[in-house]
């Protein structure tokens, strides 16, 4: 068993140093692969003796645990990457994952909040307090919505990544891929105001990150999540109010206002156009709604 998990350690190092995966992604891979290796050990197999039959048995066990198809597909994706690594390293010569297919999943439309509601919240005088904490929360909402960046990307933005002259922010996305994201004049003004408030606090714990805690330390995922859910609760009754809903909302708003799909793809940092095309479904649904309201024979 110790030798088997040695393969896992090598695989995680590969993801970290060669693929430049995020800490969050590596943690997810580690959990998926560890559970699979434990299952094989209980069945008196290991990755060198297991076939597609054992892989399918493991996936069947996940179904028995009532895991959703999307969660099981993430496990399949992790296993596919793991086995490709083992083949590359010469540990295996056959890939059992070639006979394993992804499960069919329902195509759920991404949930959004109307852009007008978010804009009104950002422009209101009574939502965000004037002090550092209130303006930091405002910047969190305004950046996530205004640029469509991910929560993990926001946490890595430093003040030096902001180019106020060119009105852009340098973003390091998945796999440390770099892209420049434009910002509006209004957002630039808000950022300048926030950075000045941050300097006025004269934190002892100085961080070069843009978003920091009340003590000046690096912000963390829970702080971003809590800020977004608490503030969006003021304007939306939706159960889903995660930071990602702001990303969905701006992408949908841009598409509805005539932006090209390829441009939205570049803005969001998607690897393929297929990931961006999910937003076209929301636009189609909006078109259907308008059609029903406006068409004389609808």
C-alpha positions as CSV (number, residue, x, y, z in Angstrom):
1,X,0.0,0.0,0.0
2,X,2.9,2.3,0.8
3,X,4.3,1.9,-2.7
4,X,0.9,2.6,-4.3
5,X,0.6,5.9,-2.4
6,X,4.2,6.7,-3.5
7,X,2.7,6.9,-7.0
8,X,0.2,9.4,-5.7
9,X,2.8,11.6,-4.2
10,X,4.7,11.7,-7.5
11,X,1.5,12.4,-9.3
12,X,0.6,15.4,-7.0
13,X,4.2,16.8,-7.5
14,X,3.6,16.5,-11.2
15,X,0.4,18.5,-11.0
16,X,2.0,21.2,-8.8
17,X,5.4,21.7,-10.5
18,X,4.8,20.7,-14.1
19,X,1.1,21.5,-14.7
20,X,1.0,24.4,-12.3
21,X,-2.4,23.4,-10.9
22,X,-3.9,25.4,-8.0
23,X,-3.9,24.2,-4.4
24,X,-7.6,23.7,-4.6
25,X,-7.4,21.5,-7.7
26,X,-4.5,19.4,-6.3
27,X,-6.5,18.8,-3.1
28,X,-9.5,17.6,-5.1
29,X,-7.2,15.2,-7.1
30,X,-5.6,13.9,-3.9
31,X,-9.0,13.1,-2.4
32,X,-10.3,11.4,-5.5
33,X,-7.2,9.3,-6.1
34,X,-6.7,8.4,-2.4
35,X,-10.3,7.1,-2.2
36,X,-9.8,5.0,-5.3
37,X,-6.5,3.5,-4.1
38,X,-8.1,2.7,-0.8
39,X,-10.9,0.9,-2.6
40,X,-8.5,-1.1,-4.7
41,X,-6.5,-2.1,-1.6
42,X,-9.7,-3.3,0.1
43,X,-10.4,-5.4,-3.0
44,X,-6.8,-6.7,-2.9
45,X,-5.9,-4.9,-6.1
46,X,-3.6,-2.0,-6.9
47,X,-3.1,0.3,-9.9
48,X,-0.7,-2.1,-11.5
49,X,-3.2,-5.1,-11.4
50,X,-6.5,-3.3,-11.7
51,X,-8.5,-3.4,-14.9
52,X,-11.5,-1.5,-16.2
53,X,-13.6,-3.9,-14.2
54,X,-12.2,-2.6,-10.9
55,X,-12.6,1.0,-12.1
56,X,-16.2,0.3,-12.9
57,X,-16.7,-1.4,-9.5
58,X,-15.4,1.7,-7.8
59,X,-17.7,4.0,-9.8
60,X,-20.6,1.7,-8.9
61,X,-19.7,2.1,-5.2
62,X,-19.9,5.9,-5.7
63,X,-23.4,5.5,-7.2
64,X,-24.4,3.4,-4.2
65,X,-23.4,6.3,-2.0
66,X,-25.9,8.5,-4.0
67,X,-23.2,10.8,-5.4
68,X,-24.5,13.0,-8.3
69,X,-23.3,12.3,-11.8
70,X,-21.3,15.5,-11.9
71,X,-19.3,14.4,-8.8
72,X,-18.7,11.0,-10.3
73,X,-17.6,12.5,-13.5
74,X,-15.0,14.6,-11.6
75,X,-13.7,11.4,-10.2
76,X,-13.5,9.9,-13.6
77,X,-11.6,12.9,-14.9
78,X,-9.2,12.6,-12.0
79,X,-8.6,9.0,-12.7
80,X,-8.0,9.6,-16.4
81,X,-5.3,12.1,-15.6
82,X,-3.8,9.8,-13.0
83,X,-3.6,6.9,-15.4
84,X,-2.1,9.0,-18.2
85,X,0.6,10.0,-15.7
86,X,1.3,6.4,-14.8
87,X,1.6,5.5,-18.5
88,X,3.9,8.4,-19.1
89,X,6.1,7.3,-16.2
90,X,6.3,3.7,-17.5
91,X,4.5,2.3,-14.4
92,X,1.7,0.9,-16.6
93,X,1.5,-0.1,-20.2
94,X,-2.3,-0.4,-20.5
95,X,-4.9,2.2,-19.7
96,X,-8.1,0.8,-18.2
97,X,-9.8,4.3,-18.4
98,X,-10.0,3.9,-22.2
99,X,-13.0,1.6,-21.5
100,X,-14.7,4.0,-19.0
101,X,-17.1,6.7,-20.2
102,X,-18.4,9.8,-18.5
103,X,-21.9,9.7,-17.2
104,X,-24.6,11.7,-18.8
105,X,-25.5,14.8,-16.8
106,X,-28.5,17.2,-17.1
107,X,-27.6,20.5,-18.6
108,X,-28.5,23.0,-15.9
109,X,-28.5,26.6,-17.0
110,X,-26.2,28.8,-14.9
111,X,-28.1,30.8,-12.4
112,X,-27.7,34.6,-12.7
113,X,-28.7,37.8,-10.9
114,X,-30.0,40.6,-13.1
115,X,-27.1,42.9,-13.9
116,X,-29.3,45.9,-13.2
117,X,-29.9,44.8,-9.6
118,X,-26.1,44.4,-9.0
119,X,-25.4,47.8,-10.6
120,X,-28.0,49.4,-8.4
121,X,-26.5,47.8,-5.3
122,X,-23.0,49.1,-6.2
123,X,-24.4,52.6,-6.8
124,X,-26.5,52.8,-3.7
125,X,-25.4,55.0,-0.8
126,X,-26.6,52.7,2.1
127,X,-25.2,49.3,1.2
128,X,-21.5,49.6,1.8
129,X,-20.0,51.4,4.7
130,X,-17.5,54.3,4.1
131,X,-14.7,52.7,6.1
132,X,-12.1,50.1,5.0
133,X,-14.2,47.0,5.6
134,X,-17.2,48.3,3.8
135,X,-15.2,49.5,0.8
136,X,-13.2,46.3,0.7
137,X,-16.5,44.4,0.5
138,X,-17.6,46.7,-2.3
139,X,-14.4,46.1,-4.3
140,X,-14.9,42.3,-3.9
141,X,-18.3,42.5,-5.4
142,X,-17.3,45.1,-8.1
143,X,-14.3,43.1,-9.2
144,X,-16.0,39.8,-9.4
145,X,-18.9,41.3,-11.3
146,X,-17.0,43.9,-13.3
147,X,-14.3,41.5,-14.6
148,X,-15.8,38.0,-14.3
149,X,-12.8,36.7,-12.6
150,X,-12.9,33.6,-10.3
151,X,-12.7,33.7,-6.5
152,X,-9.3,32.0,-6.5
153,X,-8.0,34.5,-9.1
154,X,-9.2,37.5,-7.0
155,X,-7.3,36.2,-4.0
156,X,-4.0,36.3,-6.0
157,X,-4.4,39.8,-7.4
158,X,-1.8,42.2,-6.1
159,X,-1.8,46.0,-6.3
160,X,1.1,45.7,-8.8
161,X,-1.1,43.8,-11.1
162,X,-3.3,46.8,-11.7
163,X,-2.4,49.1,-14.5
164,X,-4.4,52.3,-13.9
165,X,-3.0,54.0,-17.1
166,X,-4.1,51.1,-19.4
167,X,-7.2,50.3,-17.3
168,X,-6.3,46.6,-17.0
169,X,-5.7,44.0,-14.3
170,X,-3.2,41.1,-14.8
171,X,-4.9,37.9,-13.9
172,X,-3.2,34.5,-13.3
173,X,-5.8,31.9,-14.1
174,X,-5.9,28.1,-14.1
175,X,-2.5,26.5,-14.8
176,X,-0.9,30.0,-14.1
177,X,-2.1,31.2,-17.5
178,X,-1.9,35.0,-17.6
179,X,-4.4,37.3,-19.1
180,X,-5.2,41.0,-19.1
181,X,-8.7,42.0,-18.0
182,X,-10.1,45.5,-18.7
183,X,-11.6,47.6,-16.0
184,X,-14.0,50.5,-16.3
185,X,-13.2,54.1,-15.2
186,X,-15.7,53.6,-12.3
187,X,-14.0,50.5,-11.1
188,X,-10.6,52.2,-11.4
189,X,-11.9,55.0,-9.2
190,X,-13.2,52.6,-6.6
191,X,-9.9,50.7,-6.6
192,X,-8.0,53.9,-6.0
193,X,-10.2,54.8,-3.1
194,X,-9.9,51.4,-1.6
195,X,-6.1,51.3,-1.9
196,X,-5.9,54.6,-0.2
197,X,-8.1,53.4,2.7
198,X,-5.9,50.4,2.9
199,X,-2.8,52.5,3.2
200,X,-4.4,54.7,5.8
201,X,-4.9,51.7,8.1
202,X,-1.1,51.3,8.3
203,X,-1.3,47.5,8.9
204,X,1.5,45.9,10.8
205,X,1.0,42.7,8.8
206,X,1.7,44.1,5.3
207,X,0.6,42.0,2.4
208,X,1.1,42.8,-1.3
209,X,-2.3,41.2,-2.1
210,X,-5.1,43.6,-3.1
211,X,-7.8,42.0,-0.9
212,X,-6.8,41.7,2.8
213,X,-8.4,41.0,6.1
214,X,-9.2,43.6,8.8
215,X,-5.7,43.0,10.2
216,X,-3.9,43.3,6.8
217,X,-3.3,39.6,6.3
218,X,-4.0,37.8,3.0
219,X,-7.7,37.3,2.4
220,X,-9.0,33.7,2.2
221,X,-11.7,31.9,0.3
222,X,-14.3,31.9,3.1
223,X,-14.0,35.7,3.5
224,X,-14.8,36.2,-0.2
225,X,-17.6,33.7,-0.1
226,X,-19.2,35.2,3.1
227,X,-18.9,38.7,1.8
228,X,-20.6,37.9,-1.5
229,X,-23.4,35.8,0.0
230,X,-24.2,38.3,2.7
231,X,-24.2,41.3,0.3
232,X,-26.2,39.6,-2.4
233,X,-28.8,38.5,0.1
234,X,-29.8,42.2,0.2
235,X,-30.9,42.1,-3.4
236,X,-31.7,38.5,-4.2
237,X,-33.7,35.7,-2.7
238,X,-31.9,33.0,-4.7
239,X,-30.4,30.2,-2.6
240,X,-27.3,30.2,-4.8
241,X,-25.4,33.4,-4.0
242,X,-21.8,32.3,-4.4
243,X,-19.0,34.4,-6.0
244,X,-19.4,32.3,-9.2
245,X,-22.9,33.6,-9.7
246,X,-21.4,37.1,-10.3
247,X,-19.2,35.5,-13.0
248,X,-22.3,33.9,-14.6
249,X,-24.2,37.2,-14.3
250,X,-21.6,39.4,-16.1
251,X,-21.0,36.8,-18.9
252,X,-24.8,36.6,-19.5
253,X,-25.2,40.3,-19.4
254,X,-22.4,40.8,-21.9
255,X,-23.8,38.2,-24.3
256,X,-27.3,39.8,-24.1
257,X,-25.8,43.2,-24.9
258,X,-24.1,42.0,-28.0
259,X,-20.7,40.9,-27.0
260,X,-19.1,38.2,-29.1
261,X,-18.7,34.7,-27.6
262,X,-15.0,34.6,-28.4
263,X,-14.4,37.9,-26.5
264,X,-16.3,36.6,-23.5
265,X,-14.2,33.4,-23.6
266,X,-11.0,35.5,-23.5
267,X,-12.4,37.7,-20.7
268,X,-13.3,34.7,-18.5
269,X,-10.1,32.8,-19.2
270,X,-11.9,29.7,-20.6
271,X,-9.7,27.1,-22.2
272,X,-12.3,26.3,-24.9
273,X,-15.3,27.9,-26.4
274,X,-17.4,25.0,-25.3
275,X,-17.2,26.3,-21.7
276,X,-18.4,29.7,-22.7
277,X,-21.3,28.4,-24.8
278,X,-23.4,27.5,-21.7
279,X,-24.3,31.2,-21.5
280,X,-26.0,31.1,-24.9
281,X,-28.7,29.0,-23.3
282,X,-29.6,31.8,-21.0
283,X,-29.8,34.1,-24.0
284,X,-32.1,31.7,-25.8
285,X,-34.3,31.5,-22.7
286,X,-34.5,35.3,-22.5
287,X,-35.3,35.4,-26.2
288,X,-38.2,32.9,-25.7
289,X,-39.5,35.0,-22.9
290,X,-39.5,38.2,-24.9
291,X,-41.1,36.3,-27.8
292,X,-44.0,35.1,-25.7
293,X,-44.6,38.6,-24.3
294,X,-44.3,40.5,-27.5
295,X,-45.5,38.2,-30.3
296,X,-49.1,38.8,-31.3
297,X,-49.8,35.1,-31.7
298,X,-47.7,33.9,-28.7
